Amino acid sequence: MTTRTNVLRPRDLFREIERMQAEFASVFAHGNDSYAPGHPPVSVWTNDEGALLSAEVPGVDPEKIEVSVVGDTVTISGSRAPEQATEGVEFLRRERGQGGFQRSLHLPFKVDAEHVEARCKDGILRVTLPKAQEARARKIEVLAH
């Protein structure tokens, strides 16, 4: 008794690769008309004082960016206006996100929302997120009996 394995013959393998390529091409054929989840990309650093969040927002008007903090969650949102093609010109490729975006991140501590600072320069948003007083480590004095 022989056992058959599911091994594709070379021509079947190439057909499958061509099918997958066509499927990928159709997914990306229409360009990126809006932001995907996980955009804008961010980096977050923490230390004893709090956190620094850095987000890539090129082409976004700083006045169209909102930063909000509730407890241990920071949310950045905003929108980028779509690029308009001039008359008689068509887009060949459009990969830059447009439209609205929102990104929420949970931090390992509560944030002092009253002292959060946000600045945007050269397409980079930087948000300083200080720890709430109750989240900071404090030294406890040990008393002698």
N, C-alpha and C positions, 0 to 999 in steps of 0.2 A: 504494500500500500504506500503510495507516494503522497506527500503533502505539498500543496502549492503555496507559494509565498506571494505576497502582493508586491511584486517587483514590476515597475513600469518599463516597458520597452523603450529604447531611445526615442523613437518617433512620438510615442505617447508622452514621454517626459517633455519633449520640446513643445508639443501641443499644450500641455498644462502650463508651461512657462509662458507661452504666448497668451494664453487665456488670462493668467494672472497679470501680465503686463497690460493687457487691454483693460482689465478691471481697474488697476491702479490709474491708468491714464484717464479713464472716465471719471474717477473720483476727483482728480485734480484738474480736469479740463476747464471747469468754470471759474477757476481762480479762487482766491480767498476773499469772500465778500464780507466777512466779519471775523471777529477774534474767536479763536478756539479756546477751550478750557485750558487754564494754565498760562494765560496771557494777561497782562504783560509778564514776561519773565522777571523773577525777583531773586534777590539774595538777602539773607537775614543773618546778622551777627548779634551775639549776645555777650554781655559781661555782667558784673555785679550791679551795675547801675541801671541796666535796661537792655534795649535792642536798637539796632539801626537796620532799617529796611531800605533797600535800594531797588528801584524798578525801572525797566527800560520803557520809556514812553516817547520815542522820537515822533515828531510831527504832531504831538498833542498839545493844544493850547493849555498852559498851566491853569488858566481860569476855568477850564472844563474838567479839571481833576478834583475829585472829592476824596477826603480821607476821613474816616470815622473810626472811633474806638469804643467798644463796649466790653468791659471786663478784660478778658484776655484775648479778645479778637480784634484785629485791625482789618479794615476793609478799604480798598482803594477802588475807585470807579471813575469813569470818564468816557470820553468819546473822541474819535478822530474823524474829521470830515473826509468823505471819499474824494479821491483825486479825480478830477474831471478831464476827460480827453477833449482836446480842441476839435473843432469841426473838421471833418475829413480825416481824422486820425482814429485808429482803433487800437485798443490794448492788445499787445501780443502776449503779455504775461502780467498778472497782477497778484503779487504774493504778500504785499504789506496789508496788515489788518486795517479795517475801517469800521466805523460804527461804534457801538458801545462796548465797554468791557467792565467787568467787576471781578475783583480778586479778594478773597477773605483768607486770612491766615490766623491760626491759633498759636499763641505764644505760651511758653511754660510758666507764665506769671501774669498777674493783673497789671494793667498799665495805668499810670497816672495821667488820665486823659486831659487834665487841665494844663499839663506841661508838654504835650506833644508838639513837635515842630516839624513842618514839611517845607521843603524847598525843591524847586525844579530848575535845573540848569543843563543846557546842552542835551536835552532829551533824557536826562536821568532824574528821577524823582527820588529824593532822600528823605526818609521820615525817621526822626529820633523819637523813640518810644521809651520814656523812663518808667522804671518799676514803680508801682504804687507803694506807698510807705509800708503798708502791712505785708507786702511781698518781699521786702528787703530783710536780709539777715541782720539781726541785731545782737550785740554782745550782752550777755546776762551776767551781772555781777554776782559772784558767789560770796555770801556773807558767812562769817565765822560765828559759831554758836556761842 
